[in-house]
Amino acid sequence: MIKNDLTDTIAAISTPVGEGGIGIVRISGKCALKIAEEIFVSPSNAKPATFKTYTTHYGRIVKGLSVIDEVILTVMLSPRSYTKEDIIEINCHGGIIALRDVLSLVLEKGARIAEPGEFTKRAFLNGRIDLTQAEAVLDIIRAKTDAALKVSLEQLKGTLSVSINKYRDSLLMILAQVEANIDFPEEEISKLEMQAILNKIKELDVAIKEMINNSKLARVLREGIRVVICGKPNVGKSSLLNALLKEERSIVTSIAGTTRDSIEEIIEIKGIPLRIVDTAGILRARDLVEKKAVLRSKQQIVAADLVIVIFDGSKMLSKEDMQLVGKLKGKTCLAIINKMDLKQKIQRKKLLSIFKDVIDISAKKSKNIDLLEKAIADLVYGGFILNPESVMVSNLRHIKVLQKVEKVIADLLKSLDNKLSLEYIAQDIKEALGLLDEMLGKEFSGDLLDKIFSEFCIGK
């Protein structure tokens, strides 16, 4: 159930809390202009009601005879605004006191505090955007890489909506044809027409499958992968983390076991966000602290999407190395031989009998780190070649809906194969349509909206 009346005028601070050059108080609703009239004074005494849409004006926010702040006031009039309502944005100085006082005054004049995501919720409920576009707003805010941002911007632009509406229109045309025959059974669908229906559904099946397949890469671009660096003590795990980060994050010494806990950082490699974890290299715990570090390292390896296992090229493979390799069964791994700048003693052939390939690097001197980055990207993309016209779906809710649609279409194809009655076929089509409508937000529950928009920050 939608909690608040759309006739309310809402307000919130729309910039992060803290000190900054500019802070914005946003107001949306039928009383936005009226509130601005009561609190804003321009040098010429011009009234906000006379301002044209998409114009900005210098002035002061006043309470009685007191000046709260010098501001720039922006006017965006209905229906050509983010919410399709009148919007006033007050650009204040970025201190928390000025923003707080301006917002308090706006609330005194009749607005109420917006709920999380309520500005975007109004944009959806007022028909400016559909639900997939509304969710794209949050994805843009949370994007960690340029690639993830591009996927989200395409969704906000409506690329996904256009595709889903195209599939929906195709199903509606088929449904109309099927239901016409149910209503007028004497006009039996010919074999040729039935084959055309079957072909259209098969085309739709292929398109949905491609979209779901693309979603695997899109999710990686959006959320990244968890990469764990592991190896026995003093093989250069922390040096490798520093080389990938291009800064000294981990303490590097010649003393084995310097890293006694997991260190995690987020970096971007070729458009892919990576959560890189440098684990403790202790294999035999000497005290309680080290025992916990070993346990945490094991947990990190289990949770990893990719394990970079590192060996010291200046030494022969040890029993500890092989014990570690034994614990990596079933994991996706990249094998690294470190310290290539030193005389090599490691048994390369033995490693190549275990791993598909090994990469020689010098973490300390940052040699061949580019080869490692390429290998990581190749593993993630897996030779995946994206059709330039493909639609990327990264939102988990959308993926789950598409998976349900795929199952319904599979049932529909079976019904056609088994020559079931048209009533069964019509029912399958209606179910698929209902799912697509849910994805776009043509059909929704208040609970669904509350769940989606509760993840937004207040002010967006």
C-alpha positions in Angstrom: 0.0 0.0 0.0 1.3 3.5 -0.9 1.8 5.3 2.3 1.4 8.9 1.5 -1.0 11.1 -0.5 0.4 12.3 -3.8 -1.2 15.7 -3.2 1.3 16.3 -0.3 4.2 18.7 -1.0 7.5 16.9 -0.1 11.0 18.3 0.7 14.4 16.9 1.5 18.1 17.6 1.4 19.2 16.1 -1.9 23.0 16.3 -1.4 25.2 14.2 1.0 25.4 15.3 4.6 28.6 17.2 5.5 30.6 20.2 4.3 30.6 21.0 0.6 30.5 23.9 -1.8 26.8 23.5 -2.5 23.9 21.8 -0.8 20.5 21.4 -2.3 17.0 21.4 -0.7 14.5 20.0 -3.1 10.7 20.7 -2.9 8.1 18.9 -5.1 4.3 19.3 -5.2 1.4 21.7 -5.7 2.6 24.0 -2.9 6.3 24.2 -4.0 5.9 27.6 -5.7 3.8 29.0 -2.8 6.5 28.0 -0.3 9.2 29.5 -2.4 7.1 32.8 -2.6 7.0 32.9 1.2 10.7 32.3 1.9 12.7 33.6 -1.2 13.5 37.3 -1.8 15.3 38.3 -5.0 17.2 41.6 -5.4 14.5 42.9 -7.7 11.7 41.5 -5.5 10.4 39.4 -8.4 8.2 36.5 -7.3 8.9 32.8 -8.0 5.4 32.5 -9.5 6.5 34.8 -12.3 9.7 32.8 -13.1 9.9 30.8 -16.3 10.5 27.0 -16.0 14.1 25.9 -16.1 15.5 29.2 -14.9 17.7 30.0 -11.9 17.6 33.1 -9.7 19.9 34.6 -7.2 18.4 35.7 -3.8 18.1 35.1 -0.1 16.1 32.7 2.0 14.6 34.7 4.8 12.6 34.0 8.0 10.9 37.2 9.1 13.7 39.8 9.1 16.5 37.2 9.4 18.5 36.0 6.4 19.2 32.3 6.6 21.4 32.0 3.5 22.2 33.4 0.1 21.0 31.0 -2.5 20.4 30.2 -6.1 16.8 29.1 -6.6 15.9 26.9 -9.6 12.3 26.6 -10.9 11.0 23.5 -12.8 7.3 23.6 -13.6 4.9 20.8 -14.1 4.7 18.7 -16.2 8.2 19.1 -17.5 10.1 18.2 -14.3 11.5 15.1 -12.7 8.3 14.3 -10.8 5.9 15.9 -13.3 5.0 18.2 -10.4 6.3 21.8 -9.7 9.8 21.5 -8.4 11.9 24.1 -6.6 15.5 23.4 -5.9 17.3 25.8 -3.4 21.1 25.7 -3.9 22.5 26.7 -0.5 26.0 27.0 0.8 27.0 23.4 1.6 27.2 23.6 5.4 24.9 21.4 7.4 23.5 24.3 9.5 22.4 26.4 6.5 20.8 23.3 4.8 19.1 22.3 8.1 17.7 25.7 8.7 16.4 26.1 5.1 14.8 22.7 5.2 13.2 23.4 8.6 11.7 26.6 7.2 10.3 24.8 4.1 8.7 22.2 6.5 7.2 25.1 8.6 5.6 26.4 5.5 3.6 23.2 4.8 5.9 20.6 3.2 6.6 17.3 4.8 9.9 15.3 4.8 10.1 13.0 1.7 10.4 9.3 2.2 13.5 7.5 0.8 13.2 7.5 -3.0 9.9 9.4 -3.0 10.8 11.9 -5.7 11.6 9.0 -8.0 8.5 7.1 -6.8 6.4 10.1 -7.8 8.1 10.2 -11.2 7.0 6.6 -11.7 3.5 7.0 -10.3 2.9 10.2 -12.4 3.9 8.3 -15.5 7.1 10.0 -16.4 9.2 6.8 -16.2 8.4 3.1 -15.8 9.5 0.9 -12.9 12.7 -0.4 -14.7 13.8 3.2 -15.3 13.1 4.2 -11.7 15.3 1.3 -10.6 18.0 2.5 -13.0 18.3 5.7 -11.0 19.5 3.8 -8.0 21.8 1.7 -10.1 23.4 4.9 -11.5 24.0 6.2 -8.0 25.6 2.9 -7.0 27.6 2.3 -10.1 31.2 1.5 -9.3 32.7 1.5 -12.8 32.1 3.3 -16.2 30.8 0.0 -17.6 28.2 -0.3 -14.8 27.2 3.3 -15.3 26.7 2.8 -19.0 24.4 -0.2 -18.4 22.3 1.8 -15.9 22.2 4.9 -18.2 20.9 2.8 -21.1 18.2 1.4 -18.8 17.2 4.9 -17.6 17.1 6.0 -21.2 14.4 3.3 -21.7 16.4 0.7 -23.8 15.2 -2.1 -21.6 11.6 -0.8 -21.6 11.5 -0.6 -25.4 12.5 -4.3 -25.7 10.1 -5.5 -23.0 7.2 -3.5 -24.6 8.1 -5.0 -28.0 7.9 -8.5 -26.5 4.6 -7.5 -24.8 3.1 -6.2 -28.0 4.1 -9.4 -29.9 2.3 -11.5 -27.2 -0.7 -9.3 -27.3 -1.1 -9.8 -31.0 -0.8 -13.5 -30.7 -3.3 -13.5 -27.8 -5.8 -11.5 -29.9 -5.5 -14.0 -32.7 -6.0 -17.0 -30.3 -8.9 -15.4 -28.4 -10.6 -14.5 -31.6 -10.6 -18.2 -32.6 -11.9 -19.2 -29.1 -14.8 -16.7 -29.5 -15.5 -17.8 -33.1 -14.5 -21.5 -33.3 -15.9 -21.8 -36.8 -13.0 -19.6 -38.1 -10.4 -22.2 -37.3 -6.8 -21.1 -37.3 -5.1 -22.5 -40.4 -1.9 -24.6 -40.2 -0.1 -21.7 -41.8 -1.3 -19.2 -39.2 -0.5 -21.7 -36.4 3.1 -22.0 -37.8 3.4 -18.2 -37.8 2.3 -18.1 -34.2 4.8 -20.8 -33.3 7.6 -19.0 -35.1 6.9 -15.7 -33.3 6.9 -17.5 -29.9 10.2 -19.2 -30.8 11.7 -15.8 -31.7 10.5 -14.5 -28.4 12.0 -17.5 -26.6 15.4 -16.8 -28.2 15.3 -13.1 -27.4 14.4 -13.7 -23.7 17.2 -16.3 -23.4 19.7 -13.9 -24.9 18.7 -11.2 -22.4 19.1 -13.6 -19.5 22.5 -14.7 -20.8 23.6 -11.1 -21.1 22.5 -10.5 -17.6 25.4 -12.7 -16.2 27.9 -10.2 -17.6 25.8 -7.2 -16.7 25.6 -8.4 -13.1 29.4 -8.7 -13.0 29.8 -5.2 -14.4 27.4 -3.9 -11.8 28.4 -5.8 -8.7 31.9 -7.0 -9.5 33.6 -10.2 -8.4 35.3 -11.3 -5.2 39.0 -12.1 -5.8 41.2 -13.7 -3.1 45.0 -13.6 -3.2 46.4 -16.7 -1.4 49.7 -18.4 -1.0 52.1 -19.5 1.7 53.9 -16.9 3.9 56.3 -14.4 2.2 55.5 -15.3 -1.4 54.5 -11.7 -2.2 50.7 -11.6 -1.7 50.7 -8.1 -0.1 53.2 -6.8 -2.7 50.8 -8.1 -5.4 47.8 -6.3 -3.8 49.9 -3.1 -3.7 50.9 -3.5 -7.3 47.3 -3.9 -8.4 46.2 -1.0 -6.3 49.2 1.0 -7.5 49.7 2.2 -3.9 51.0 0.8 -0.7 48.0 -0.6 1.2 49.5 -3.7 2.7 52.6 -3.7 4.9 55.4 -5.5 3.0 58.4 -6.9 4.9 60.8 -9.9 4.5 59.3 -11.3 7.7 57.0 -14.3 7.0 53.4 -13.9 8.3 53.3 -10.1 8.3 49.7 -10.1 7.2 47.8 -11.7 10.1 44.3 -10.8 8.8 42.4 -10.3 5.6 42.7 -6.9 3.9 40.0 -6.0 1.3 40.1 -3.3 -1.4 37.9 -2.4 -4.4 39.6 -1.7 -7.7 38.5 -1.6 -11.4 40.2 -3.7 -14.0 39.1 -3.2 -17.6 35.6 -2.1 -16.5 35.2 -4.8 -14.0 34.9 -3.9 -10.3 36.9 -6.3 -8.2 36.8 -6.9 -4.4 40.4 -8.0 -3.9 41.2 -9.7 -0.6 44.8 -10.3 0.6 44.7 -13.2 3.0 47.0 -14.2 5.8 49.6 -16.7 4.5 49.9 -18.6 7.8 49.4 -22.4 7.3 50.2 -23.5 10.9 48.8 -21.2 13.6 51.1 -20.4 16.5 48.6 -18.6 18.7 44.9 -17.7 18.9 45.2 -14.6 16.7 46.9 -16.6 13.9 44.3 -19.5 14.3 41.5 -17.0 13.7 43.4 -15.5 10.7 43.8 -19.0 9.2 40.1 -19.7 9.6 39.2 -16.4 8.0 41.5 -17.0 5.1 39.8 -20.4 4.5 36.4 -18.7 4.6 37.5 -16.0 2.1 38.7 -18.7 -0.3 35.4 -20.6 -0.1 33.5 -17.3 -0.8 35.8 -16.2 -3.7 34.7 -16.0 -7.3 38.3 -16.1 -8.4 41.4 -17.2 -6.5 44.8 -15.9 -7.4 47.3 -18.4 -6.0 50.8 -17.1 -5.8 54.1 -19.0 -5.7 57.7 -17.9 -5.0 59.6 -18.5 -8.2 63.0 -18.3 -6.4 62.2 -21.4 -4.4 61.2 -25.0 -5.2 57.6 -26.0 -4.6 57.1 -27.0 -1.0 54.8 -29.3 0.8 52.9 -26.2 2.0 52.4 -25.1 -1.6 50.9 -28.4 -2.6 48.7 -28.5 0.5 47.3 -25.1 -0.5 46.7 -26.3 -4.1 44.8 -29.3 -2.7 42.4 -26.9 -0.9 41.5 -25.1 -4.1 39.7 -27.9 -5.9 36.6 -26.7 -7.6 37.6 -23.0 -7.5 38.4 -20.8 -10.5 42.1 -20.1 -10.1 44.9 -18.0 -11.7 48.4 -19.3 -10.9 51.1 -16.7 -10.4 54.8 -17.2 -10.2 56.2 -14.2 -8.3 59.8 -12.8 -8.1 60.6 -13.3 -11.8 63.5 -10.9 -11.2 65.3 -13.5 -9.1 66.9 -16.7 -10.2 64.2 -19.2 -10.8 64.1 -22.6 -9.0 60.4 -23.4 -9.1 59.2 -26.5 -11.0 57.1 -24.8 -13.7 56.1 -28.1 -15.4 54.6 -29.3 -12.2 52.4 -26.2 -12.0 51.4 -26.5 -15.6 50.2 -30.0 -15.0 47.8 -28.6 -12.4 46.9 -25.2 -13.8 45.9 -24.3 -17.4 48.5 -21.5 -17.4 50.8 -19.6 -15.1 51.8 -16.0 -15.3 55.3 -14.8 -14.3 55.4 -11.5 -12.5 57.5 -9.3 -10.2 55.0 -7.8 -7.7 57.7 -5.8 -6.1 58.8 -4.2 -9.4 55.3 -4.2 -10.9 56.4 -6.3 -13.9 53.8 -8.1 -16.0 50.9 -6.8 -13.8 49.2 -5.9 -17.1 49.3 -9.5 -18.1 47.6 -10.5 -14.9 44.9 -7.8 -15.4 44.3 -9.1 -18.9 44.0 -12.7 -17.6 41.5 -11.6 -15.0 39.4 -9.7 -17.6 39.6 -12.7 -20.0 38.3 -15.0 -17.3 35.4 -12.7 -16.4 34.4 -12.0 -20.0 35.1 -15.6 -20.9 35.3 -14.8 -24.6 31.8 -13.2 -24.3 31.1 -11.1 -27.3 28.2 -8.7 -26.8 26.0 -7.9 -29.7 26.0 -4.0 -29.9 22.2 -4.2 -30.1 21.9 -6.4 -27.1 20.1 -5.2 -24.0 21.9 -5.6 -20.7 19.9 -6.5 -17.7 21.7 -6.2 -14.4 18.8 -5.8 -11.8 18.1 -9.0 -9.9 14.4 -8.4 -9.8 14.3 -8.1 -13.6 16.4 -11.2 -14.1 14.1 -13.2 -11.9 11.0 -12.0 -13.8 12.7 -12.8 -17.1 13.5 -16.3 -15.8 9.8 -16.8 -15.0 8.8 -15.6 -18.4 11.3 -18.0 -20.0 9.7 -20.9 -18.1 6.2 -19.8 -19.1 7.2 -19.6 -22.8 8.8 -23.1 -22.5 5.4 -24.3 -21.2 3.7 -22.5 -24.1 5.9 -24.2 -26.7 5.0 -27.5 -25.1 1.3 -26.7 -25.3 1.6 -25.9 -28.9 3.7 -29.0 -29.6 1.2 -31.2 -27.9 -1.7 -29.4 -29.7 -3.5 -28.5 -26.5 -6.6 -26.5 -26.7 -6.4 -22.8 -27.4 -7.7 -22.0 -23.9 -4.5 -23.4 -22.4 -2.4 -21.5 -24.9 -4.2 -18.3 -24.1 -3.7 -18.8 -20.4 0.1 -19.2 -20.9 0.3 -16.1 -22.9 -1.7 -14.1 -20.3 0.7 -15.4 -17.6 3.7 -14.2 -19.6 2.1 -10.8 -20.2 1.3 -10.4 -16.5 5.0 -11.0 -15.7 6.2 -8.4 -18.2 3.6 -5.9 -16.9 5.0 -6.5 -13.4 8.5 -5.9 -14.6 7.6 -2.6 -16.2 5.3 -1.6 -13.3 2.1 -1.6 -15.3 0.9 -3.9 -12.5 2.4 -3.5 -9.0 1.7 -3.8 -5.3 2.4 -1.2 -2.7 4.7 -3.8 -1.0 6.8 -4.0 -4.2 7.1 -0.2 -4.4 8.0 0.1 -0.8 10.7 -2.6 -1.1 12.2 -0.9 -4.2 12.2 2.7 -3.1 13.2 1.9 0.5 16.7 1.3 -0.9 17.0 4.9 -2.2 18.4 7.7 -0.2 16.1 10.5 1.1 16.1 13.3 -1.4 16.3 11.2 -4.6 
